[in-house]
Structures are given as C-alpha cells and as structure tokens.
Amino acid sequence: MWFSFDGESFETHNTEKEAREYAESAMDDWADTADDGWNENSVHVSYGKITHAVRVERVDITEENVHLVPHGCEGIEEHYLEKIVPDDYRCNICGGVVQFDGTAPKPGMWGGR
C-alpha cells in the first residue's frame, strides 16, 4: 500500500505509480494557483510506501492512573507503532530483494563455509 499527501489531504493508493501521479498532479495544481514564487502548501506534497500502522489500546482507569486522565476526557489510550511490511534485504551478489527467515547458512550454500 502507498500514500500521497497533496498539502491538504492524505490519500492511499494500491501502487507506487498511482501515488506518484497523484503527488505530481497536486504539484501541477499548486503551480497553477501560485502567485509569486511557490504556494506554501506545495512544500508538503509527498508520496511513499506505508510501512507502519498505529495500534491503539484503551487503558483501564484505576486509582493509580486516574490522575493521567485530562479534565473533560473519558479515558486514556496507549498508542503503539507496528511494522506492517517485512524488511527488504538485498542480495550481496545480484542486488535483488531476498527474504531472511533467520536460518543460519549451510555449508555449500551462498554465505556458508
């Protein structure tokens, strides 16, 4: 999954091409509406791969943590950043993307002695 940000709103896309085209379109729009120089929103245009997500857990209110709940709020939450895509590893020989499952190299195999 990919994202783009046009300076005002966040969009998700299925491919890098879609995200890049959306960002390029936003830059064209900002260029068309700019007076002198750059429109200030154009510096925020970006796109990229979504690699993490936020997991939110509600915290039970107890006598020990009730002081952490701000006035007017119903409770507190813990937020955790979690990786949602595997790490990309590159082959030292061909440069291609490989997967590493933690298995030690075996004699006779690349990397094994």
N, C-alpha and C positions, 0 to 999 in steps of 0.2 A: 504494500500500500504506500502511496505517495501523498504529499500535501503541497499546497501552494497557498501563499498569502499575498493578496493584492494591495496591501497597505491599509485595508479596512476590514476584510473578511477572510476567514480561513476556509479552505475547501479541501476535500480529499479526492484522490484520483486512483485509478487502477494501474496506470503505467507512468513511467517517468516522462514519456513523450507528452501525455496529457497535462501533467503538472507543469512541465517546461513551457508548453504552448499557452497555458493559462497565464503564467507569470509574464511571458513575453507580450501577450495581449494587454495585460494590465500596464506594462511599461509603455506600450503604444498609447493607451488611453491617457496615462498621466502626461505623456509628452504632448498630446493634443490639447490638454487643458492647462498646460503650464504657461504662465505669463512670461516673466523674465527669469531665466535660469530653470531650475528644477522645481517641480511640485514637491512639497515636503513629504507627501505620502509615498513617492516613488522610491525613496531610500529604504523603505521597509519591505518592498516586494522581494519574495524569495520562494524557493521550492526545494523539496528534498524528500528523502526516504523516511517514513515513520518507523522508528526502531524501538520506541518505548511507549508504555501506557501507564497511567496512574491508577493504582488500586486504592480505594477508599474504604476504610473500616470505621464504623461507629464505635466510640468508646463508651462503655457503661459508666454512668455517673455514680461516684461513691463519695463518702465523706472526705476521703483523702484527695480527690481531684475536683471537687465541686468548685473550688476557688479558680480553676482554669477556665470555667465557662463564663464568657463575657456577658455582661448585663444585656438582656433582651434576646439572647440566643437560647436555643432549645438543647444544645449539647455540643460535644466536641468530636472531632474525627481525626484519625491518623491517616496520612497520605504516604503511599509507597510508590516509588518509580520502579517499574519492572520492565525488563527487556522482553520484547515480543518477537524478535528475529534472532536467528543464530549468528554467531560471529563468522565473518568471512575470512578464511585463511587462504593464502596464496602459495602455490607450489613454488619451491625454490628453483626448479628446473624450467618449467614451462610458463610459470606466472598465472596459470589458471586457478580458478576458485576450487578449493578442496574442503572436505569436511574432516574434522578431527573429533574422534569419539573417546580419546583418552587412552586407547590401546597402545602399548609400547611397540616400537618397531621390532620386526623379527629378522634374524639373520637371513641374508639373501634378498631381502626386500629393500626398497629405497630407504635410506636412512638407518638401516640396521647393519651391523658389522658382523 
